[in-house]
Amino acid sequence: MQDLLETPIEFLKGVGPQRGELLRAELGIATYGDLLRHYPFRYVDRSRFHRIAELNENMPQAQLRGKLGPLKTVGEKQARRLTATFTDGSGTVELVWFKGARWIQQSLKPGEEYILFGKPGIYRSRFNFAHPEMELAATWEQGLSAALQPVYPTTEKLTAKGLGSRALWKLQKTLLTQVMGRIPETLPPSVLTLLGGMPREEAIRQAHAPTDRHKLDEALRRLKFEELFLIQLALLRQKELVRRSVEGHRFAQVGENLNTFYRDHLPFEPTGAQKRVVKELRRDMGSGRQMNRLVQGDVGSGKTLVALLSMLIALDNGYQSAFMAPTEILAQQHFATLSRMLEGMPVVVRLLTGSTKAAERKSILTALRLGEVHIIVGTHALLEDRVQFHRLGLVVIDEQHRFGVAQRARMWAKSEVPPHVLVMTATPIPRTLAMTLYGDLDTSVIDELPPGRKPIRTVHRFDSSRNAVFGFLEEEIAKGRQVYVVYPLIEESEKSDLKHVMDGYESLSRRFPLPKYAVGIVHGRMDQATKDYEMARFKKGETNILVATTVIEVGVDVPNASVMVIENAERFGLSQLHQLRGRVGRGAEQSFCILMTGDKLGHDARERIGTMVRTNDGFEIAEVDLRLRGPGDLMGTQQSGLPQLKLADLVEDAALLQQARVVAQRLLEEDPELAAPEHAPLAAALHAGGQAKVVWGRVS
């Protein structure tokens, strides 16, 4: 059967070479199997018929049964159109076609009874239908149409070549007649029984030609489960394979460096969550197997301290660590933080980025190769071939979704034994997304903030309240606090009414003039030296207000900054708003986030702003963000390695995903190699779908 599904699509009746090439280029449909997996994205209920007398213009669509009148061409040149009347005994409507008149005249038969489907409109006080779907009533009665009509994804180019949704449906029906009775089952009997699902062949048939809504729902649930189950099976097998087969450095001892730091240099008592995560890291690194662990922690939860403790464990066991960050600002911030925390200890920390001067770079590379550098902090520069280690034992990757999989893999080549891998993110990942994206990693969550931190108060203010907001900023500055004001654009755009950062800087400088106030500015088009100068002034307290773009989203830590004003907040995503808010609230004083918007807000913008005002919980915010934006937009599909789901939805099908993971875990506990005869189809499906080779989220 697999050979039949691999048949090139052009051999299907109604396709041919030209259409086959179009289907490949536009939809990626190259084989019979690809077409079968091209599922409808919605279904139109064609079970009900209306009478013309019942029509109203608010109907999204209507289905009529009646007689087609004569076809007439009216109008001149560009205004020429084809018209006809349609009557069912209760009234008459006008039909109009602005395109394809010749084809319509050839295909329609005036005087015959038709089934009409379309959106009713009103023109000159009369109901009409523009470009309705028309089908002979006799054809309908032969059962060649369905009460639930599938609507398929297509493209403008395909539609122009006669391959719109309806044509794709006809191709699916042609294909189904060939493959019915020859589609093998993939799920073993034990899983099918547990699921209570219909056989795969029947599910595929119902998805393309549903007999009723109940059968369709059952079919879609079965196919979605299989899709999610295969992904989870692949991830869990990969995780187990790494656990059993990939050796890692055994960090058996906790030595002088960790103990000294803990005793004499720890800035505060770690939270219970930090202690729990460090314990998990110690267990992983002492197991003799390579660690692959994701640590999630909200903004300000203390991930950097956890990373430092793990790097000191590596050093106590004679190994070096690499700390990778996605931007220079963030790398510099981590370098400064680690240097400050380790001050007075015999631990050598160096920074390597794209802007490191040649002489300094040469010195760092030599010291790194000789083992004289214990912790190297850097950006993508660490991936270069000339960056060689004496004994690399641990790689820490911050905001890892900002690195491509191939880039991260290059770190492995720098050690004979694969280094332990600690992946950190301050972007909370919804549970369903984490199970799919990082399902082959062990996961830890730092779900407590350090003691003394007060929750940030977030408020929403409209532009009309700007003077009151400025008055509040004056009060905070008078208390010795500092303020961020963030704008979405650098320069004014002709197509945008957004406040831009240059205009904002000028107006704030007028409102908060020298010498009483000092206003600084930072944006992405500045050279590094200027950015560093402005940031240094703000950190020293020489600047009261820092006007900036989102370059300060990550990597800026100024405990004295207590107010974050976000202009045009409705134009930012939830995750970005949450990250920006995390730039304040880092000291002991009460901090504030003020979301400024215009008066008119769309539904999604209102929900984003309302969510920010209601909660500081990053995971709750991430769940709302996932629902509003979808997983691909949320993580960046290209970078994330997020699998392309044909049917399942990580938001709507969260419970099904959880069930799929539990069932996959149980099955692999019984048969890790999928060697049992009843699991052979599963192993084949994994291999055919590529899941056997895909590793989502792993560094290797």
PyMOL commands that set and color helices and strands:
alter all, ss='L'
color gray80, all
select helices_A, chain A and resi 2-5+9-11+16-27+32-36+52-54+77-79+101-107+137-141+156-160+165-179+189-195+200-208+213-245+256-265+272-285+303-316+328-341+358-370+380-383+400-402+405-409+412-414+431-437+463-478+501-511+528-540+550-552+569-571+574-581+603-614+618-629+631-635+637-640+654-670+677-689
alter helices_A, ss='H'
color red, helices_A
select strands_A, chain A and resi 42-45+62-68+72-74+81-87+92-97+113-118+120-123+126-130+133-136+148-151+292-297+320-324+349-352+375-378+392-398+420-425+442-446+457-462+482-486+519-522+545-548+561-566+592-597
alter strands_A, ss='S'
color yellow, strands_A
deselect
rebuild
show_as cartoon
